[in-house]
Amino acid sequence: MVSIFVKSYQELSKLELYKILRLRAEVFVVEQDCVYQDIDNKDQKALHVFLIKSEEIIGYTRLFWPGDYFKEASIGRVVISKKERKNNYGTLLMKASINAVSEKMEENKIKISAQTYLKNFYNNLGFLETGKEYLEDGIPHIAMFKE
């Protein structure tokens, strides 16, 4: 059983924040071998969407209101723990995130900066790529929008 939570930074418990940061470091820094400043003073403005299974956070995104990151509402730091990727939780997490943008922010246009290898995954959720591929922290990305 997986539970979905949407919380502001202020609503996160210390343990939830710790588990979120640990998951992000586990995947983005260690697994992807990418040294970058993950703790960037933007979490305080974001809404945090996360999946809990057996008391562990197995998936996470952070959402921004228009103007707080991009001109449009945005979803970022999309992550599923490696051992849970085979279970299609990425789709569940993104649908919950898209729904949270719609309900909490009353926005329909969403921008993401997607790792290029996940383009088809995001296409299946209604995102379309725009512009050219670019490097972000040494990893190929593409801008994508959903309207």
Beta strands, then each sheet from edge to edge (+ up, - down):
strand 1: 2-8
strand 2: 47-53
strand 3: 56-64
strand 4: 73-80
strand 5: 110-115
strand 6: 128-136
strand 7: 139-146
sheet 1: 1+ 2- 3+ 4- 5- 7+ 6-
end
